[in-house]
């Protein structure tokens, strides 16, 4: 079994859901050496998350942002953690709901995803800054 790992620092994204599939794939070209395996992507932050969803229609990403803002609103009177801004505690909650990592099968040197699936960086802060990812591919 072979293991490959890279770390990338993404430039800051605006608040919302952003496709990063190409950035991930460009950072770990060794995937092409894996016949059967797994790609794991981990984000090293508590106010941004990762998920997999539709990569074709950008309105899906804007609908995600709208829905999550309704589901986890800002300025709730019961939030105690509010000294980093109104968007911070909701960002932590959204990150816990969506998660800090995704795993994708690798088959014959490519990601084995559906035709309409892409990897999203979910930026939950108004000014989140750059985001760091650890990308690990392993398999035979």
DSSP file (Angstrom, degrees, kcal/mol; ACC not computed):
  #  RESIDUE AA STRUCTURE BP1 BP2  ACC     N-H-->O    O-->H-N    N-H-->O    O-->H-N    TCO  KAPPA ALPHA  PHI   PSI    X-CA   Y-CA   Z-CA
    1    1 A X              0   0    0      0, 0.0     2,-0.3     0, 0.0   139,-0.2   0.000 360.0 360.0 360.0 139.4    0.0    0.0    0.0
    2    2 A X  E     -A  139   0A   0    137,-3.1   137,-2.0    31,-0.0     2,-0.4  -0.844 360.0-159.3-109.5 146.0    1.2    3.5   -0.8
    3    3 A X  E     +A  138   0A   0     -2,-0.3     2,-0.4   135,-0.2   135,-0.2  -0.985   9.7 179.4-125.2 136.0    0.5    6.7    1.1
    4    4 A X  E     -A  137   0A   0    133,-2.8   133,-2.6    -2,-0.4     2,-0.4  -0.989   4.6-179.1-132.6 142.6    0.8   10.2   -0.3
    5    5 A X  E     +A  136   0A   0     -2,-0.4     2,-0.3   131,-0.2   131,-0.2  -0.999   6.5 171.9-145.5 141.6    0.1   13.4    1.5
    6    6 A X  E     -A  135   0A   0    129,-2.6   129,-3.2    -2,-0.4     2,-0.4  -0.964  18.4-146.3-139.2 159.1    0.1   17.1    0.8
    7    7 A X  E     -A  134   0A   0     -2,-0.3     2,-0.4   127,-0.2   127,-0.2  -0.992  17.8-173.7-124.3 135.7   -0.9   20.3    2.5
    8    8 A X  E     -A  133   0A   0    125,-2.1   125,-2.7    -2,-0.4     2,-0.6  -0.952  18.6-145.5-128.3 151.1   -2.3   23.3    0.7
    9    9 A X  E     -A  132   0A   0     -2,-0.4     2,-0.3   123,-0.2   123,-0.2  -0.965  21.5-149.2-113.8 115.7   -3.2   26.7    1.9
   10   10 A X  E     -A  131   0A   0    121,-3.7   121,-1.3    -2,-0.6     3,-0.1  -0.605  20.2-111.5 -84.7 142.3   -6.2   28.1    0.0
   11   11 A X        -     0   0    0     -2,-0.3   120,-0.1   119,-0.2    -1,-0.1  -0.343  54.9 -76.3 -62.3 154.3   -6.6   31.8   -0.7
   12   12 A X        -     0   0    0    118,-0.1     2,-0.3     1,-0.0   118,-0.2  -0.240  49.0-156.6 -57.5 139.7   -9.5   33.4    1.3
   13   13 A X        -     0   0    0    116,-0.6   115,-0.4    -3,-0.1   116,-0.3  -0.829  21.2-108.5-109.8 153.7  -12.9   32.7   -0.1
   14   14 A X        -     0   0    0     -2,-0.3   109,-0.3     1,-0.2   113,-0.1  -0.335  57.1 -72.5 -69.8 163.9  -16.0   34.9    0.5
   15   15 A X  S    S+     0   0    0    111,-0.4     2,-0.3   109,-0.1   109,-0.2  -0.371  98.4  58.2 -58.8 134.4  -18.6   33.5    2.8
   16   16 A X  E    S-E  123   0B   0    107,-2.5   107,-2.9    -3,-0.1     2,-0.5  -0.917  92.4 -47.0 140.2-166.1  -20.5   30.6    1.1
   17   17 A X  E     -E  122   0B   0     -2,-0.3     2,-0.4   105,-0.2   105,-0.2  -0.921  52.7-174.9-112.6 124.9  -20.0   27.3   -0.6
   18   18 A X  E     -E  121   0B   0    103,-2.8   103,-3.1    -2,-0.5     2,-0.3  -0.962  26.3-121.7-130.3 134.6  -17.1   27.0   -3.1
   19   19 A X  E     +E  120   0B   0     -2,-0.4   101,-0.2   101,-0.2     4,-0.1  -0.589  34.3 164.2 -72.9 128.9  -16.0   24.2   -5.4
   20   20 A X     >  +     0   0    0     99,-3.0     4,-2.3    -2,-0.3     5,-0.2   0.196  35.6 116.1-128.5  13.7  -12.4   23.2   -4.7
   21   21 A X  H  > S+     0   0    0     98,-0.6     4,-2.6     1,-0.2     5,-0.2   0.909  79.9  46.6 -53.0 -49.5  -12.2   19.8   -6.6
   22   22 A X  H  > S+     0   0    0      1,-0.2     4,-2.5     2,-0.2    -1,-0.2   0.884 110.6  52.7 -64.0 -39.1   -9.6   21.0   -9.1
   23   23 A X  H  > S+     0   0    0      2,-0.2     4,-1.0     1,-0.2    -1,-0.2   0.909 111.7  47.0 -62.5 -41.2   -7.4   22.6   -6.4
   24   24 A X  H >X S+     0   0    0     -4,-2.3     3,-0.8     2,-0.2     4,-0.6   0.953 113.3  47.1 -64.3 -50.3   -7.4   19.4   -4.4
   25   25 A X  H >< S+     0   0    0     -4,-2.6     3,-0.9     1,-0.3    -2,-0.2   0.872 109.4  54.1 -62.6 -37.6   -6.6   17.2   -7.4
   26   26 A X  H 3< S+     0   0    0     -4,-2.5     3,-0.4     1,-0.2    -1,-0.3   0.755 104.3  57.2 -67.1 -22.9   -3.8   19.5   -8.5
   27   27 A X  H << S+     0   0    0     -4,-1.0    -1,-0.2    -3,-0.8    -2,-0.2   0.630 114.1  34.7 -84.4 -12.7   -2.2   19.3   -5.1
   28   28 A X    X<  +     0   0    0     -3,-0.9     3,-1.6    -4,-0.6    -1,-0.2  -0.523  58.9 164.2-142.5  70.8   -1.8   15.5   -5.1
   29   29 A X  G >   +     0   0    0     -3,-0.4     3,-1.6     1,-0.3     4,-0.2   0.648  64.4  85.3 -64.8 -14.1   -1.1   14.2   -8.7
   30   30 A X  G >   +     0   0    0      1,-0.3     3,-2.3     2,-0.2     4,-0.3   0.625  64.1  88.2 -64.2 -11.5    0.0   10.8   -7.2
   31   31 A X  G X  S+     0   0    0     -3,-1.6     3,-2.3     1,-0.3    -1,-0.3   0.872  76.2  66.8 -52.4 -36.2   -3.6    9.8   -7.2
   32   32 A X  G <  S+     0   0    0     -3,-1.6    -1,-0.3     1,-0.3    -2,-0.2   0.698  93.6  59.8 -61.7 -17.3   -3.0    8.5  -10.7
   33   33 A X  G <  S+     0   0    0     -3,-2.3     2,-0.6    -4,-0.2    -1,-0.3   0.502  88.3  88.7 -85.9  -5.1   -0.7    5.9   -9.2
   34   34 A X    <   -     0   0    0     -3,-2.3    75,-2.4    -4,-0.3     3,-0.2  -0.841  48.3-178.0-103.7 121.5   -3.5    4.3   -7.1
   35   35 A X  S    S+     0   0    0     -2,-0.6    73,-3.6     1,-0.3     2,-0.4   0.892  81.6   6.2 -80.1 -43.2   -5.6    1.6   -8.7
   36   36 A X  E    S+B  107   0A   0     71,-0.2   104,-2.3    72,-0.1    -1,-0.3  -0.975  94.6  95.6-143.0 126.8   -7.9    1.2   -5.6
   37   37 A X  E     -BC 106 139A   0     69,-2.2    69,-2.7    -2,-0.4     2,-0.4  -0.920  57.7 -80.3-177.2-159.1   -7.8    3.4   -2.6
   38   38 A X  E     -BC 105 138A   0    100,-2.7   100,-2.3    -2,-0.3     2,-0.5  -0.988  16.7-152.1-137.4 140.5   -9.1    6.4   -0.7
   39   39 A X  E     -BC 104 137A   0     65,-2.9    65,-2.6    -2,-0.4     2,-0.4  -0.973  17.7-169.5-109.0 125.9   -8.6   10.2   -0.8
   40   40 A X  E     -BC 103 136A   0     96,-3.4    96,-2.9    -2,-0.5     2,-0.4  -0.963   4.1-168.4-116.5 135.0   -9.2   11.9    2.5
   41   41 A X  E     -BC 102 135A   0     61,-2.4    61,-1.8    -2,-0.4     2,-0.4  -0.988   5.9-174.7-122.7 128.7   -9.3   15.7    2.8
   42   42 A X  E     -BC 101 134A   0     92,-2.5    92,-2.8    -2,-0.4     2,-0.5  -0.981  14.8-146.6-126.1 132.4   -9.2   17.4    6.2
   43   43 A X  E     - C   0 133A   0     57,-2.6     2,-1.0    -2,-0.4    90,-0.2  -0.865   9.2-145.2-101.1 132.5   -9.6   21.1    6.9
   44   44 A X        +     0   0    0     88,-2.4     2,-0.3    -2,-0.5    88,-0.1  -0.312  68.2  85.6 -93.4  50.9   -7.6   22.5    9.8
   45   45 A X        -     0   0    0     -2,-1.0    -2,-0.1     3,-0.2     3,-0.1  -0.967  63.5-145.8-148.0 159.9  -10.2   25.0   11.0
   46   46 A X  S    S+     0   0    0     -2,-0.3    49,-0.3     1,-0.1    50,-0.2   0.354  97.2  49.3-109.6   3.4  -13.3   25.2   13.3
   47   47 A X  S    S+     0   0    0     48,-0.1    77,-1.3    47,-0.1     2,-0.3   0.158 105.8  54.8-130.1  19.0  -15.3   27.8   11.3
   48   48 A X  E     -F  123   0B   0     75,-0.2     2,-0.2    76,-0.1    -3,-0.2  -0.974  65.7-171.8-144.4 152.1  -15.1   26.3    7.8
   49   49 A X  E     -F  122   0B   0     73,-2.2    73,-3.1    -2,-0.3     2,-0.3  -0.764  16.6-123.6-138.2 179.5  -16.1   22.8    6.6
   50   50 A X  E     +F  121   0B   0     49,-2.0     2,-0.3    -2,-0.2    51,-0.2  -0.952  30.0 155.0-128.2 148.0  -16.0   20.4    3.7
   51   51 A X  E     -F  120   0B   0     69,-1.4    69,-3.3    -2,-0.3     2,-0.4  -0.963  34.6-120.3-158.2 172.1  -18.8   18.5    2.0
   52   52 A X  E     +F  119   0B   0     -2,-0.3     2,-0.3    67,-0.2    67,-0.2  -0.981  47.8 126.9-121.0 131.3  -19.5   16.9   -1.4
   53   53 A X  E     -F  118   0B   0     65,-2.1    65,-2.9    -2,-0.4    -2,-0.0  -0.876  57.0 -22.0-162.1-164.8  -22.4   18.0   -3.5
   54   54 A X  E     -F  117   0B   0     -2,-0.3    63,-0.3    63,-0.2     7,-0.1  -0.209  40.2-173.5 -61.0 134.9  -23.5   19.1   -7.0
   55   55 A X  S    S+     0   0    0     61,-2.3    -1,-0.1     5,-0.1    62,-0.1   0.360  70.9  61.0-107.3   3.5  -20.8   20.7   -9.1
   56   56 A X  S    S+     0   0    0     60,-0.4     2,-0.7     1,-0.2    61,-0.0   0.924  93.2  49.2 -99.4 -58.1  -22.9   21.9  -12.1
   57   57 A X    >>  -     0   0    0      1,-0.1     3,-1.7     2,-0.0     4,-0.5  -0.768  62.2-157.1 -93.7 114.0  -25.5   24.5  -11.1
   58   58 A X  H 3> S+     0   0    0     -2,-0.7     4,-1.6     1,-0.3     3,-0.3   0.686  87.4  74.2 -64.6 -16.9  -24.1   27.3   -8.9
   59   59 A X  H 3> S+     0   0    0      1,-0.2     4,-2.4     2,-0.2    -1,-0.3   0.782  86.4  64.5 -67.8 -22.7  -27.6   28.0   -7.5
   60   60 A X  H <> S+     0   0    0     -3,-1.7     4,-2.2     2,-0.2    -1,-0.2   0.936 103.0  47.3 -60.8 -44.7  -27.2   24.8   -5.4
   61   61 A X  H  X S+     0   0    0     -4,-0.5     4,-2.0    -3,-0.3   -44,-0.2   0.888 112.5  47.8 -66.6 -39.2  -24.3   26.5   -3.6
   62   62 A X  H  X S+     0   0    0     -4,-1.6     4,-2.3     2,-0.2    -1,-0.2   0.869 110.8  52.1 -70.5 -33.8  -26.2   29.7   -3.0
   63   63 A X  H  X S+     0   0    0     -4,-2.4     4,-2.8     2,-0.2     5,-0.2   0.886 106.5  54.2 -66.0 -37.9  -29.2   27.7   -1.8
   64   64 A X  H  X S+     0   0    0     -4,-2.2     4,-2.9     2,-0.2     5,-0.3   0.952 109.6  47.4 -56.8 -49.4  -26.9   25.9    0.7
   65   65 A X  H  X S+     0   0    0     -4,-2.0     4,-1.9     1,-0.2    -2,-0.2   0.924 113.4  47.6 -60.2 -46.0  -25.7   29.3    2.1
   66   66 A X  H  X S+     0   0    0     -4,-2.3     4,-1.3     2,-0.2    -1,-0.2   0.925 114.4  46.3 -61.2 -45.3  -29.3   30.6    2.4
   67   67 A X  H  X S+     0   0    0     -4,-2.8     4,-2.9     1,-0.2     3,-0.4   0.931 111.6  49.5 -66.6 -45.8  -30.6   27.4    4.1
   68   68 A X  H  X S+     0   0    0     -4,-2.9     4,-2.6     1,-0.2    -1,-0.2   0.849 108.2  54.9 -64.4 -32.3  -27.7   27.1    6.5
   69   69 A X  H  < S+     0   0    0     -4,-1.9    -1,-0.2    -5,-0.3    -2,-0.2   0.818 112.7  42.9 -69.4 -29.4  -28.1   30.8    7.5
   70   70 A X  H  < S+     0   0    0     -4,-1.3     3,-0.5    -3,-0.4    -2,-0.2   0.884 116.6  47.4 -76.7 -41.6  -31.8   30.1    8.3
   71   71 A X  H  < S+     0   0    0     -4,-2.9     2,-0.4     1,-0.3    -2,-0.2   0.858 127.4  25.5 -69.0 -36.8  -31.0   26.8   10.1
   72   72 A X  S  < S-     0   0    0     -4,-2.6    -1,-0.3    -5,-0.2    22,-0.1  -0.755  88.2-170.3-129.7  82.5  -28.2   28.3   12.2
   73   73 A X        -     0   0    0     -3,-0.5     3,-0.4    -2,-0.4     2,-0.1  -0.249  18.3-117.1 -76.8 161.5  -28.8   32.1   12.5
   74   74 A X  S    S+     0   0    0      1,-0.2    13,-0.1    -5,-0.2    -1,-0.1  -0.423  87.5  33.1 -84.5 167.2  -26.6   34.8   13.9
   75   75 A X        +     0   0    0     11,-0.6     2,-0.3     1,-0.2    -1,-0.2   0.770  69.7 168.8  60.5  33.0  -27.2   36.9   17.0
   76   76 A X    >   -     0   0    0     -3,-0.4     3,-1.8    10,-0.2    -1,-0.2  -0.616  38.5-132.2 -76.4 136.1  -29.1   34.3   19.0
   77   77 A X  T 3  S+     0   0    0     -2,-0.3    -1,-0.1     1,-0.3    -2,-0.1   0.710 102.7  59.1 -65.0 -18.6  -29.5   35.5   22.6
   78   78 A X  T 3  S+     0   0    0      2,-0.0     2,-0.4     0, 0.0    -1,-0.3   0.532  77.2 108.8 -88.7  -5.2  -28.4   32.2   24.0
   79   79 A X    <   +     0   0    0     -3,-1.8     3,-0.1     1,-0.2    11,-0.0  -0.589  39.1 176.3 -70.4 125.4  -24.9   32.3   22.3
   80   80 A X        +     0   0    0     -2,-0.4     2,-1.4     1,-0.1     3,-0.2   0.738  66.8  73.8 -96.0 -31.8  -22.3   32.9   24.9
   81   81 A X        +     0   0    0      1,-0.2     8,-0.4     2,-0.1    -1,-0.1  -0.667  59.7 121.1 -85.2  90.6  -19.3   32.6   22.5
   82   82 A X    >   +     0   0    0     -2,-1.4     3,-1.2     6,-0.1    -1,-0.2   0.321  31.8 100.1-135.1   6.3  -19.7   36.0   20.7
   83   83 A X  T 3  S+     0   0    0      1,-0.2     3,-0.1    -3,-0.2    -2,-0.1   0.614  81.9  56.6 -76.7  -9.9  -16.5   37.9   21.3
   84   84 A X  T 3  S-     0   0    0      1,-0.4    -1,-0.2     2,-0.0     3,-0.1   0.342 124.3 -74.1 -99.0   6.0  -15.1   37.0   17.8
   85   85 A X    X>  -     0   0    0     -3,-1.2     3,-1.3     1,-0.1     4,-0.6  -0.372  47.3 -77.6 121.3 160.8  -18.1   38.4   15.9
   86   86 A X  T 34 S+     0   0    0      1,-0.3   -11,-0.6     2,-0.1     4,-0.5   0.749 126.3  51.4 -64.5 -24.9  -21.7   37.6   15.2
   87   87 A X  T 3> S+     0   0    0     -3,-0.1     4,-1.4     1,-0.1    -1,-0.3   0.535  91.7  79.6 -90.2  -5.6  -20.8   35.1   12.6
   88   88 A X  H <> S+     0   0    0     -3,-1.3     4,-2.0     2,-0.2     5,-0.2   0.970  91.9  41.8 -73.8 -54.7  -18.3   33.1   14.7
   89   89 A X  H  X S+     0   0    0     -4,-0.6     4,-2.2    -8,-0.4     5,-0.2   0.922 115.8  50.5 -61.7 -43.8  -20.5   30.8   16.9
   90   90 A X  H  > S+     0   0    0     -4,-0.5     4,-2.7     1,-0.2    -1,-0.2   0.883 108.0  55.3 -59.0 -34.5  -22.9   30.0   14.0
   91   91 A X  H  X S+     0   0    0     -4,-1.4     4,-2.2     2,-0.2    -2,-0.2   0.905 106.6  49.8 -64.1 -40.8  -19.7   29.1   11.9
   92   92 A X  H  X S+     0   0    0     -4,-2.0     4,-2.1     2,-0.2    -1,-0.2   0.920 112.2  47.8 -62.4 -43.2  -18.6   26.6   14.6
   93   93 A X  H  X S+     0   0    0     -4,-2.2     4,-2.1     2,-0.2    -2,-0.2   0.924 111.4  49.4 -64.6 -44.3  -22.1   25.0   14.6
   94   94 A X  H  X S+     0   0    0     -4,-2.7     4,-2.5     1,-0.2     5,-0.3   0.889 109.7  52.7 -62.3 -38.8  -22.2   24.8   10.8
   95   95 A X  H  X S+     0   0    0     -4,-2.2     4,-3.2   -49,-0.3    -1,-0.2   0.909 109.3  48.7 -63.4 -41.6  -18.8   23.2   10.8
   96   96 A X  H  < S+     0   0    0     -4,-2.1    -1,-0.2     1,-0.2    -2,-0.2   0.864 111.8  49.9 -67.3 -34.2  -19.9   20.6   13.3
   97   97 A X  H  < S+     0   0    0     -4,-2.1    -2,-0.2    -5,-0.2    -1,-0.2   0.937 122.4  30.9 -67.5 -46.6  -23.0   19.8   11.2
   98   98 A X  H  < S-     0   0    0     -4,-2.5    -2,-0.2    -5,-0.1    -3,-0.2   0.868 109.0-130.7 -84.9 -38.5  -21.1   19.5    7.9
   99   99 A X     <  -     0   0    0     -4,-3.2   -49,-2.0    -5,-0.3    -1,-0.1  -0.190  10.8-100.2 107.8 161.9  -17.8   18.1    9.2
  100  100 A X  S    S+     0   0    0    -51,-0.2   -57,-2.6    -4,-0.1     2,-0.3   0.402  95.2  35.8-100.4  -1.4  -14.1   18.7    8.9
  101  101 A X  E     -B   42   0A   0    -59,-0.2     2,-0.3   -51,-0.2   -59,-0.2  -0.990  54.1-161.7-150.7 158.2  -13.3   15.9    6.4
  102  102 A X  E     -B   41   0A   0    -61,-1.8   -61,-2.4    -2,-0.3     2,-0.4  -0.979  10.3-152.3-135.0 150.3  -14.5   14.0    3.4
  103  103 A X  E     -B   40   0A   0     -2,-0.3     2,-0.4   -63,-0.2   -63,-0.2  -0.984  12.7-175.8-124.1 137.3  -13.4   10.6    2.1
  104  104 A X  E     -B   39   0A   0    -65,-2.6   -65,-2.9    -2,-0.4     9,-0.1  -0.996  26.6-116.3-133.7 133.9  -13.7    9.7   -1.6
  105  105 A X  E     -B   38   0A   0     -2,-0.4     7,-3.1     7,-0.4     2,-0.5  -0.409  21.8-146.4 -67.9 145.8  -12.9    6.3   -3.3
  106  106 A X  E     +BD  37 111A   0    -69,-2.7   -69,-2.2     5,-0.2     2,-0.4  -0.967  19.0 179.6-111.0 127.7  -10.1    6.2   -5.8
  107  107 A X  E >   -BD  36 110A   0      3,-2.7     3,-1.3    -2,-0.5   -71,-0.2  -0.987  67.4 -16.5-132.4 123.0  -10.5    3.8   -8.7
  108  108 A X  T 3  S-     0   0    0    -73,-3.6   -73,-0.2    -2,-0.4   -72,-0.1   0.880 128.3 -49.5  51.1  44.6   -8.0    3.4  -11.5
  109  109 A X  T 3  S+     0   0    0    -75,-2.4     2,-0.3     1,-0.2    -1,-0.3   0.534 121.2  86.6  80.6   7.2   -6.2    6.7  -10.7
  110  110 A X  E <  S-D  107   0A   0     -3,-1.3    -3,-2.7   -75,-0.2     2,-0.3  -0.937  86.4 -91.4-135.2 159.5   -9.3    8.9  -10.5
  111  111 A X  E     -D  106   0A   0     -2,-0.3     2,-1.4    -5,-0.2    -5,-0.2  -0.537  34.0-138.2 -68.4 131.9  -11.9   10.0   -8.0
  112  112 A X        +     0   0    0     -7,-3.1    -7,-0.4    -2,-0.3     2,-0.3  -0.603  53.9 134.0 -94.3  74.5  -14.8    7.6   -8.1
  113  113 A X        -     0   0    0     -2,-1.4    -9,-0.0     1,-0.1     2,-0.0  -0.748  61.4 -87.9-117.3 164.9  -17.6   10.2   -7.7
  114  114 A X    >   -     0   0    0     -2,-0.3     3,-1.9     1,-0.1    -1,-0.1  -0.324  43.3-106.5 -68.4 157.8  -20.8   10.8   -9.5
  115  115 A X  T 3  S+     0   0    0      1,-0.3    -1,-0.1   -61,-0.0    -2,-0.0   0.787 120.1  42.7 -58.2 -30.0  -20.7   13.0  -12.6
  116  116 A X  T 3  S+     0   0    0    -62,-0.1   -61,-2.3   -61,-0.1   -60,-0.4   0.242  92.7 107.5-102.4  13.4  -22.4   15.9  -10.8
  117  117 A X  E <   + F   0  54B   0     -3,-1.9     2,-0.3   -63,-0.3   -63,-0.2  -0.754  38.4 166.0 -99.2 139.5  -20.4   15.6   -7.6
  118  118 A X  E     - F   0  53B   0    -65,-2.9   -65,-2.1    -2,-0.4     2,-0.5  -0.947  38.8-102.7-141.9 163.2  -17.7   18.1   -6.5
  119  119 A X  E     - F   0  52B   0     -2,-0.3   -99,-3.0   -67,-0.2   -98,-0.6  -0.764  37.6-156.1 -90.6 128.0  -15.8   18.9   -3.3
  120  120 A X  E     -EF  19  51B   0    -69,-3.3   -69,-1.4    -2,-0.5     2,-0.6  -0.861  14.9-152.1-105.8 136.3  -17.0   22.0   -1.5
  121  121 A X  E     -EF  18  50B   0   -103,-3.1  -103,-2.8    -2,-0.4     2,-0.8  -0.946  20.6-153.3 -93.0 126.0  -15.1   24.3    0.9
  122  122 A X  E     -EF  17  49B   0    -73,-3.1   -73,-2.2    -2,-0.6     2,-0.7  -0.878   6.8-163.7-106.5 103.1  -17.8   25.8    3.1
  123  123 A X  E     +EF  16  48B   0   -107,-2.9  -107,-2.5    -2,-0.8   -75,-0.2  -0.788  12.1 176.4 -91.7 115.2  -16.7   29.2    4.3
  124  124 A X        +     0   0    0    -77,-1.3     2,-0.3    -2,-0.7   -76,-0.1   0.443  53.5  79.4-101.2  -1.6  -18.9   30.1    7.3
  125  125 A X  S >  S-     0   0    0    -78,-0.2     3,-0.6     1,-0.1     4,-0.1  -0.773  75.1-132.9-106.0 152.7  -17.2   33.4    8.3
  126  126 A X  T 3  S+     0   0    0     -2,-0.3  -111,-0.4     1,-0.3     2,-0.2   0.890 110.3  15.5 -65.5 -38.6  -17.6   36.8    6.7
  127  127 A X  T 3  S+     0   0    0   -113,-0.1    -1,-0.3     1,-0.1  -113,-0.1  -0.619  77.7 156.6-135.2  72.8  -13.8   37.2    6.7
  128  128 A X    <   -     0   0    0     -3,-0.6    -1,-0.1  -115,-0.4    -2,-0.1   0.727  35.9-149.0 -76.0 -23.3  -12.4   33.7    7.3
  129  129 A X        -     0   0    0   -116,-0.3  -116,-0.6    -4,-0.1    -1,-0.2  -0.307  46.2 -19.9  82.2-172.1   -9.0   34.2    5.8
  130  130 A X        -     0   0    0   -118,-0.2     2,-0.4    -2,-0.1  -119,-0.2  -0.334  65.3-143.9 -69.5 154.3   -6.9   31.5    4.1
  131  131 A X  E     -A   10   0A   0   -121,-1.3  -121,-3.7  -120,-0.1     2,-0.4  -0.961   3.2-143.3-125.4 139.3   -7.8   27.9    4.9
  132  132 A X  E     -A    9   0A   0     -2,-0.4   -88,-2.4  -123,-0.2     2,-0.4  -0.855  14.8-169.1-106.4 134.8   -5.4   24.9    5.2
  133  133 A X  E     -AC   8  43A   0   -125,-2.7  -125,-2.1    -2,-0.4     2,-0.5  -0.945  15.4-150.4-121.2 142.9   -6.2   21.4    4.0
  134  134 A X  E     -AC   7  42A   0    -92,-2.8   -92,-2.5    -2,-0.4     2,-0.5  -0.970  19.6-166.3-107.3 123.5   -4.4   18.2    4.6
  135  135 A X  E     -AC   6  41A   0   -129,-3.2  -129,-2.6    -2,-0.5     2,-0.4  -0.951   7.4-178.9-118.9 119.9   -4.9   15.9    1.6
  136  136 A X  E     -AC   5  40A   0    -96,-2.9   -96,-3.4    -2,-0.5     2,-0.4  -0.974   6.6-175.0-125.1 129.0   -4.0   12.2    2.0
  137  137 A X  E     +AC   4  39A   0   -133,-2.6  -133,-2.8    -2,-0.4     2,-0.3  -0.973  12.6 167.6-119.7 136.2   -4.3    9.5   -0.7
  138  138 A X  E     +AC   3  38A   0   -100,-2.3  -100,-2.7    -2,-0.4     2,-0.3  -0.998  18.2  89.3-147.7 151.9   -3.6    5.9    0.0
  139  139 A X  E      AC   2  37A   0   -137,-2.0  -137,-3.1    -2,-0.3  -102,-0.2  -0.972 360.0 360.0 156.4-166.6   -4.1    2.6   -1.7
  140  140 A X              0   0    0   -104,-2.3  -103,-0.1    -2,-0.3    -1,-0.1   0.360 360.0 360.0-113.1 360.0   -2.6    0.0   -4.1
